[in-house]
Amino acid sequence: MKHLYLKLRYAPAVLLITLLVACSPPPPTTNPVRSLDAEQFHQIITDKAFSGLVAVFASWCPPCREELPELARLYREQKPEGAQIIAASMEKGDVKEVQRVVNELGLPFPVYYVGETLGLKYRIIGVPTLMVVRQGKIVEMIPGQQSPRELAAKLKATASGGS
C-alpha cells in the first residue's frame, strides 16, 4: 500500500514534466528549407558547376521517406570528395511540412520547397523521382524508389562523368 501511495504522490509531477517536454517547441533547424519557384530551382540545377543528384519528393510519400535517409548517408560519406545532392519538394501547401521532414530525417543537403509547379516544369508524374545532373544538364530522370546500390552508382557517375 505504501508503494502505491508513493507512486500516486509523484504521478502529478511526472505528468507535468512529460507534458512540458512534449509541448516544448521543436529544436531549431540546422538546415532551413528554402522556398523557390520552378524557374529559380531550374537555374540552380542547370548551372554548369552542378553535377549531382536531385531527389524530388513529397512529405506524404513513404518511398520518399525511405530513400531520403539513404541519400543523406551517401552525402555525408561522399561530401568530402565533392558529392552534390539536393532535394526538391513537390508538396502542396507550404514549406512548414517540408521543414518538419528535413528536421525529422536529419537531411544535411540543401532542400528546396518548389511545389507542384516542379512537376509541370520537368513533366514529373510521381515521387520519388531522381534526376541525374552532369555539368548543369539533366542526363537521366528515374521515377520510383531507388536501391541504395543504385543511388551510390548514380552519384558516383555524376562525379566521374559516366552513367
C-alpha positions as CSV (number, residue, x, y, z in Angstrom):
1,M,0.0,0.0,0.0
2,K,2.9,2.3,0.8
3,H,4.4,1.9,-2.7
4,L,1.1,2.7,-4.3
5,Y,0.9,5.9,-2.2
6,L,4.4,6.9,-3.3
7,K,3.6,6.2,-7.0
8,L,0.4,8.3,-6.8
9,R,2.1,11.0,-4.9
10,Y,4.6,11.6,-7.6
11,A,2.3,11.0,-10.6
12,P,1.3,14.7,-11.0
13,A,5.0,15.7,-11.1
14,V,5.8,13.1,-13.7
15,L,2.8,14.0,-15.7
16,L,3.8,17.7,-15.6
17,I,7.3,17.0,-16.7
18,T,6.1,14.8,-19.5
19,L,3.7,17.5,-20.7
20,L,6.4,20.2,-20.6
21,V,8.8,18.1,-22.7
22,A,6.1,17.1,-25.2
23,C,4.8,20.6,-25.6
24,S,8.1,22.3,-25.8
25,P,9.0,23.9,-29.1
26,P,10.9,21.8,-31.6
27,P,14.6,22.2,-31.7
28,P,15.8,24.8,-34.2
29,T,16.7,23.5,-37.6
30,T,20.3,23.5,-38.8
31,N,19.2,23.0,-42.4
32,P,16.5,25.5,-43.3
33,V,14.3,24.7,-46.4
34,R,14.3,27.5,-49.0
35,S,11.2,28.3,-50.9
36,L,11.8,28.8,-54.7
37,D,9.7,28.9,-57.8
38,A,10.3,26.4,-60.6
39,E,12.4,28.8,-62.6
40,Q,14.7,29.7,-59.7
41,F,15.2,26.0,-59.0
42,H,15.9,25.3,-62.7
43,Q,18.7,27.9,-62.5
44,I,20.3,26.1,-59.6
45,I,20.4,22.7,-61.3
46,T,21.3,23.9,-64.8
47,D,24.4,25.8,-63.5
48,K,27.4,24.2,-65.2
49,A,29.0,23.9,-61.7
50,F,26.3,21.5,-60.6
51,S,26.9,17.8,-61.1
52,G,24.9,15.6,-58.8
53,L,21.6,14.1,-57.8
54,V,18.3,15.8,-57.4
55,A,15.8,14.0,-55.3
56,V,12.2,15.0,-56.0
57,F,9.9,14.1,-53.1
58,A,6.8,14.8,-51.0
59,S,6.5,14.5,-47.3
60,W,3.5,12.2,-47.5
61,C,5.3,9.7,-49.7
62,P,6.5,6.5,-47.9
63,P,9.1,5.5,-50.5
64,C,10.5,9.1,-50.4
65,R,10.9,8.8,-46.6
66,E,12.8,5.6,-47.1
67,E,15.1,7.0,-49.9
68,L,16.0,10.3,-48.4
69,P,17.9,8.9,-45.4
70,E,20.0,6.8,-47.8
71,L,20.8,9.9,-49.8
72,A,21.7,11.7,-46.5
73,R,24.1,8.8,-45.7
74,L,25.7,9.0,-49.2
75,Y,26.0,12.8,-48.9
76,R,27.8,12.6,-45.5
77,E,30.1,9.9,-46.8
78,Q,31.0,11.5,-50.1
79,K,30.7,15.2,-49.5
80,P,34.5,15.4,-48.8
81,E,35.0,14.1,-52.4
82,G,32.7,16.8,-53.7
83,A,29.4,14.9,-54.0
84,Q,26.4,17.1,-54.7
85,I,22.9,16.1,-53.7
86,I,19.9,18.4,-53.4
87,A,16.2,17.7,-52.9
88,A,13.1,19.5,-54.1
89,S,9.6,19.0,-52.7
90,M,6.5,18.9,-54.9
91,E,4.4,19.4,-51.8
92,K,1.0,21.1,-51.9
93,G,0.7,23.7,-49.1
94,D,3.7,25.4,-47.6
95,V,7.3,24.9,-46.5
96,K,6.4,24.0,-42.9
97,E,5.6,20.4,-43.6
98,V,8.8,20.0,-45.7
99,Q,10.9,21.6,-42.9
100,R,9.4,19.1,-40.4
101,V,10.5,16.2,-42.6
102,V,14.0,17.7,-43.1
103,N,14.3,18.0,-39.3
104,E,12.9,14.6,-38.6
105,L,15.2,12.8,-41.1
106,G,18.2,15.0,-40.3
107,L,18.8,15.8,-44.0
108,P,22.2,17.5,-44.4
109,F,21.9,18.6,-48.1
110,P,20.1,21.6,-49.5
111,V,16.3,21.1,-49.6
112,Y,14.0,23.4,-51.6
113,Y,10.3,23.8,-51.5
114,V,9.2,24.3,-55.1
115,G,5.6,22.9,-55.0
116,E,3.5,21.4,-57.8
117,T,5.0,23.6,-60.5
118,L,8.1,21.5,-60.3
119,G,6.2,18.6,-61.7
120,L,4.9,20.7,-64.6
121,K,8.3,22.1,-65.4
122,Y,10.0,18.7,-65.6
123,R,7.0,16.5,-66.5
124,I,7.4,14.6,-63.3
125,I,4.4,12.2,-62.9
126,G,5.2,10.7,-59.5
127,V,7.5,10.8,-56.5
128,P,10.1,9.9,-55.7
129,T,11.9,10.8,-58.9
130,L,15.7,11.0,-59.1
131,M,17.3,13.4,-61.6
132,V,20.9,12.8,-62.5
133,V,22.6,16.0,-63.5
134,R,26.0,16.4,-65.1
135,Q,27.5,19.9,-65.5
136,G,24.1,21.5,-65.5
137,K,22.4,19.1,-67.8
138,I,19.8,16.6,-66.8
139,V,21.0,13.4,-68.2
140,E,18.6,11.0,-66.6
141,M,15.2,11.1,-64.8
142,I,14.4,7.9,-62.9
143,P,10.9,7.5,-61.4
144,G,10.4,5.4,-58.3
145,Q,12.4,4.5,-55.3
146,Q,16.0,3.5,-56.0
147,S,18.0,1.0,-54.1
148,P,21.0,2.1,-52.0
149,R,23.3,0.5,-54.5
150,E,21.7,2.3,-57.5
151,L,21.8,5.7,-55.6
152,A,25.5,5.2,-54.9
153,A,26.2,4.2,-58.5
154,K,24.3,7.2,-59.9
155,L,26.1,9.6,-57.5
156,K,29.5,8.1,-58.5
157,A,28.6,8.5,-62.2
158,T,27.9,12.2,-61.7
159,A,31.4,12.7,-60.3
160,S,33.2,10.6,-62.9
161,G,31.2,11.8,-65.9
162,G,29.8,8.3,-66.8
163,S,26.3,6.9,-66.4
